[in-house]
């Protein structure tokens, strides 16, 4: 083979490689465009929200952050150690809970309203389907006897317990107090509020994106979008809803480049608030900010 022929062959190979790279880049661009579009989710969710104008469906699950206000957490480490060393009911004093029985019913009240269910066992079981039940404890703290038989609950309390996957072998008040105290820096601190009811769902369910309509803010149970080419068998459910009139403001912050955490703080008309983060792309955050444009609040600078 002459040098000229080798040169032409090399240029041909370069052209083939260049074409392959261009095709691969175009395919990636189209895939990214598909991935960042919310049309598949909107098609699934719209039938659930009859009579509402669907403005946004999140592409990733929201959650309450773990380490917000870490400095304040260090400041009351002594209280944490005391709560862990004593009977769990010591938490009631730290949370200013006077009557645990009344408080449990108060916690259930905003769940009744925001979840859109009457906490009937059938509806709670439908929402909690596929979630494992906690096994009977084999040991416990020295000051607390092991309870191997389920505690007696009313029908509505049992539905509430199943809905949030709480143990049937420990008092509901103890378990709720532990959640409220452990998460006290990411919400206003009282589970008997709209923010508290949202926190419970975020604490117990994964794969829960937000949806925004012209009238409501919803939390969905839907799961992640399947890989391209696979059938989409998701069956979304509405876990939690609140009318937009009860949302006073939403303060949002901008994340960094790429797939990032976009923090927002939602304030409700009952005085409660909750800080959430959404791992998403910038165009997904932009859609969310557009959907809540009528609500007051801070918005990230361009």
N, C-alpha and C positions, 0 to 999 in steps of 0.2 A: 504494500500500500504506500502510495506516494505521500509526501508531506502535505500536499494540497488536499488529497482525499481525507487524510487524518484531520486536517483543519475543518473541512466541511462537515465531517462526522461529529467533531467536537461542538461546532456551532449548532448542529441539529439537536444534539443531546442537551445543550444549554437551553435551546428553545423549548424542548419537551419539558425539561425541569421547570422552566419559567411558567409555562402554561399550566403545569400541574399545581404549582404554588398559587397562581392566580385563581384557579378553580377552587382550591382548598380554602383560600382566603374568602372567596365569594360565598362558599358554602357556610363557613363560620359566621360571616356577616348575616346571612339569612337565618341561620340557627339562633344567633343572638337576638335578632329582631323578633323571631317567634317567641323566644324565651322571655323577652321583656314586654311582650304584649299581654294584656289581661283578658283578651277576647275569649279564650277557652273557659276561664273562670267565670266571666260574666254570663256566658251561656248556661253554665251549670247553676249559678246562684240566682239569676233573675226570676225563675219560676217560684222560688221560695218566698220572694218579696213582692207578691202581687199588689199592685196599686202604688208601688214606690218606684221612683226613678233611680235606678242603680248608677251611681257615679264612680265608684271605685271598689275594686276587690284586690286585696293585697296578694302579692306573689310569694310571700314568705311569712312564717308565723311570727307574731309579736310575742314579747315576753316582758316580765318585770326584771330589771337588772339585779344582779346579785350584790354588787359592792358599792352602791351609791352612798355617798357620805361616809366613807370608810373612816375618816378621822373621828367623827362623832361616835362610831361604833367602838373605837378604841377607848374613847373617854368613859364609856360606861361598862367597860369589861368586868368590873367588880360586880355589877348587877347581873350580868350574864352568868358569872360563876356562881353567884348565889342562887339564881333560878335553876341552874343545872344541879346544884348540890342538894336542894330542898325538894319537897313534894312539888309536882307540877302546878299545884294550886297556888304556889307562891307567885306564879305569873299573874294571877288575877289582881293581886295588889299592885304589881308593877304596871299593869295595864289599866288600873282604876276600874276594875270590874267588881261591882258590889254584889250583884246577885247573878251567878253563872247561869242558872236556869232561865231567868228572864233574858239574859244576854244572848243565849243560844237562839231563843225565839226571835229576838231583835235582829240577829244576823240572818235568819232565814227570811225575814220580811223583804229586804231588797232583792234577794234571790228570786222570791216569788214573782216580783214585779219585773225585774230585768231579764230573767230567764224565759219569761213568757209561758211558764208552766205552773200548775198548782202543786208541783212536787208530788204528784201521784206516782205510786211505785212503777206503773207501767211506762210512764213517760221518762222517769228517771232511769229506768233500766234500759230504755231505748237509747238514751244519750250515752250511758256508761257501758254499752255493750262492747265486749272484747277486752275490757280492762280487768286485770287480775284482782281477786279478793285477797286480803291480807290473812295469812295463816294465824292460828292461835299462838300467842307468845309462849315461849318455853321458859323464860326467866324474866325477871324484872328488878328494879331497884330495891334495895333492902327495905326501904320505908313503904313500899307499895306492893301488896300481894298480887300474884299473877292471877289474871282473870281468864279462865279457859272456856267459859261459857259466854255466849253473846249477851250483852247487856240489853235489858228490855227497852224498847223504843216505841213511840207512837208510829202510826203508819206514815205520817208526814216526815217525822224525824228519820225513819228508816230510808225513805226516798231521798232525803237530803244527804244522808250518810253514803248511800250508794252512788249518788250523783257525783260526789267529790272524793269517792274512794277512801273514805275515812274508815278506821278500824272499828269493827263491831265489838271489840273486846275492851275498849277504853272509852271513858265518857267523852261525848262530843265537845263539851266545854274545854276539857284539857287539851284536846287536839287543836281546836280553833285558837285557843290562847297561844299555843306554841307557834302556829302559823303567823298570827298577828305580831307576836314579839320578834320572831326571826326576820320578818319582812318589814319591820316598822320604819325603815328608812327609805323605802321605795313607794310608800303611800301614806295617807294621812293618819293611819294608825288604828282606825276603828273599822272592823269588819261589818258592822251594822250600817253600812253606807253603800252608795252606788260604786264608789271606788273599791270598797271592800269586797263587794260581790264580784266585780271584774277581776280582782286579785285572786280570788278563790278559783275561778275558771282558768286563769293563766297559770296558777300554781299546779293544778291537777290535770290539765290537758295540754298536749303538745300538738303541733301542726295547726295552730289556731290563728288564721289571718283576720284582719279587720275588713269590714265592708262599710261603705258610706253610701247612703241614699239621700234624697232630698229631705227626708223626714227623720231618719234614724242613723244611729251608729250601732253596728252589729259586730259580734265576735262569732266566727264560724268554726265549725269542726269539719275539715275537708281533707287534709292530707296534701302531700306534695304532688305536683304534676308528674305524670309518668314520662319516661324517656321517649324521645321522638320515635315514632313508629309503633309504639305500644298503645293498645286501646286505653281510653280514659274511663275507668270504672268508678271514679269518685262519686260519692253520694253525700253532698254537703248538708249539714244541719246547722241551724241557728242555735248557738248556745246561750247567747246573752244579747240583749238589745236595750237601748235607751233612746228616748226621743231627743232630737237635736236641741229642743228648747231647754233641756236639762243640762246641756253642756255649755258652761259659761265661756270657756276659752280653751285654746290648745296652743301651748308654747312649743315650737319645734326648733331643733338645732340641725345644723348641717354636719354630715360626717366627712370622712376623707375619701380618697380616690378608690374606685373599684367597688367591690361588694363590701358594704360597711354597715355599721350600726347607726341608725338615725334615731336619736332620742327625742321623745315628745313627752310633755306633761299635760294631762287632761284634768280640767277642773270642772266639778259638777255643782249644781245649785244647792245641794245639801251641805256644802262646805268641804266636801272631800276632794282629794286629788290623788292621782297615781302617775308614776313615771314609767313609761314603756320604751322599749327599743325595738326597732324593726330592721333586720338584716336584709337590705335590698339594694338594687341599683338606683342610680340617681333619677332615671325616668319614672321608676315606680314611686319614689318619694315625691316627685313633681306631680304625678297624678293624684296622690293623697292630698297634697297641699292645695291643688286646684279644687278637689272635692269638698274641702272644708273652708273654702275661701270666704264664705259669709260669716264664719265664726271668728270672734276677736282672738288675738294672741300674737306672740312674737313669731316671726318667720325668719328662716336663715337668709342671710344676705347672699346675693348672687355671686 
